[in-house]
Amino acid sequence: MAKLNVNGRDFEIDVEEDTPLLWVLRDHVGLTGTKYGCGVAQCGACTVHLDGVATRSCSVPVSAVEPGQKIVTIEGLGAEKPHPVQLAWAELDVAQCGYCQVGMIMAVSALLAQNPSPSDEDIRSEITNICRCGTYGRVLAGTKLAAARMASNRG
């Protein structure tokens, strides 16, 4: 029995211990915002936050998640009000097809929580998600816009 805290809610889920967290979130918790992309933690479409760290959920067995750890999915990121990254993405029309963008938003929001003023190189080295549409320039611009807005809200 897996005990998970997802988006502030506790769940007890009866699954095999090697079941990837991605499938637990989608099939057992019912949160389908997190996407399956490659299944080998390369593309980043499945990125969620695990205690604030961007984590590729397709490669994490549910047994590796401790009961006290907090999981945040895209549904939880902007639950009360849109996150600055979500607002920047919408304003700059970052997404093209949009499939990878949930993972991008989760990766960028985790980066900005750790590094509120990243350089272009920081962004390029930390955001390793794959976008088949090639929106990397817009991802960079969206990240910088979100960082600037978050900085202006802090002080």
C-alpha positions, 0 to 999 in steps of 0.5 A: 500500500503506497501512502502519498501526499499529492497536491496537499491531499493524502492517498493510500493506493494499492499498487505493486511497489515497482509501479512508476509514480506517473501511472499512479498519479494518472491511473489511481489518483486521476490527475492526467495533467502529467504526461507520458512521453518516453518512459525512460526519464529523457523527455521530461513530459512527466515532470512533477515536484517531489519535495520541490525538486523537479522529478521525472515521474516515469522513472520513480517507482512508487516505493521510492516515495516516502510517506512524508514527501510532498508531490505537486503536479501541474494541477496543484501548481496553480490550484489557488491562482496561476503560477507566474510561470503559467502566466508567462507561458500564456502571455508569450504563447510558449506552447506550440502543440503543448504536449511537453509544456506541462513538464516544462512548466514544472521544471521551470517553476522548480528551477525558479524556486531554487534560483530566482534569477537564473542566467540563460546558461542556468536555464539551458543547463537545468531545463533539459526537457525535450520539445519536439516543436522546438519552442526553446527560445520561447521557453527561455523568454517565458522563464526570464519573464516569470523570474522578473515578475516573481522578483518584482513581487518579492520586493 
